[in-house]
Amino acid sequence: MSGISFEEVLDLRDEKKDLELVIKCLYREMENDPEIEAEGGPVCDHYGDELNKLETRLYKIDKQIALYDEF
């Protein structure tokens, strides 16, 4: 078995939806930020770091859900 319960996978699916929404909003915020530097810089780095953290967590959640769904 995958090691997680049905309730845990439901929680992961909810967290996945929340993360996808946060990522979508962060991309929208980044596109509309007047302080964003086209060639990179501290504001771009901030957005990039935050997006990397969120997308890494989303990847891990997807992986756990996929393992559960295999069984």
N, C-alpha and C positions, 0 to 999 in steps of 0.2 A: 504494500500500500504506500501511498505518497507521504504519509506522516502527518497530514493535516485533516481535520474533520470537515464535515459538510458546512457547519456553522462558520468555521474559519475561512473556507473558500468563499462563502457568501460575503464575509467581511472584506476579503481581498477584492472581490468584484466591485463592492461599493467604493473601496479605496481607489481602485483603478479608475472608476468613473470620475471621482473627485480629482485625482491627479491629472487626468486628461483635460478636465475643465480648467484647472489651474494653469497647466501648460499652454492651453489655447489662449487664455486671458493674458498670460505673460508675454506670449508672442505678439498679441495685439497691442499691449502696452508698450513693448519695445519698438514696434513699428511706428507708434505715434509719439514717442519720446523725442522732444526737440533737442535734448542734450546728447543724443546718441551720435557717436563719431563714426563716419563712414569708413575711415581707415583703421578703426579700432581705438581702444583707449579704456580708461577706467570704467566708464558707464557700460560699454560693451562687455568688458570683462565681468562686471557684476551680473548682467543678464546671462551671460554664458555660463558662469559658475552656478547660478541658480537653476538654469535649464538643465545643466548636466546632472545636478543632484536629483532633480525631479524625474528626468528621463531614465536615470540609473535605477531609481526606485521602481518606476513603471516597468522596466525590463525585468527586474527581479519578481515583481508581482505576476507579470505575464508568464514567466517561467514556472512559478509555483502553481498557477491556475492550469497551465498546460500539463504539468505532471499529474495533477489531480484528475483532469479530464481524461487522461490515458486509461484510468482504471474504472 
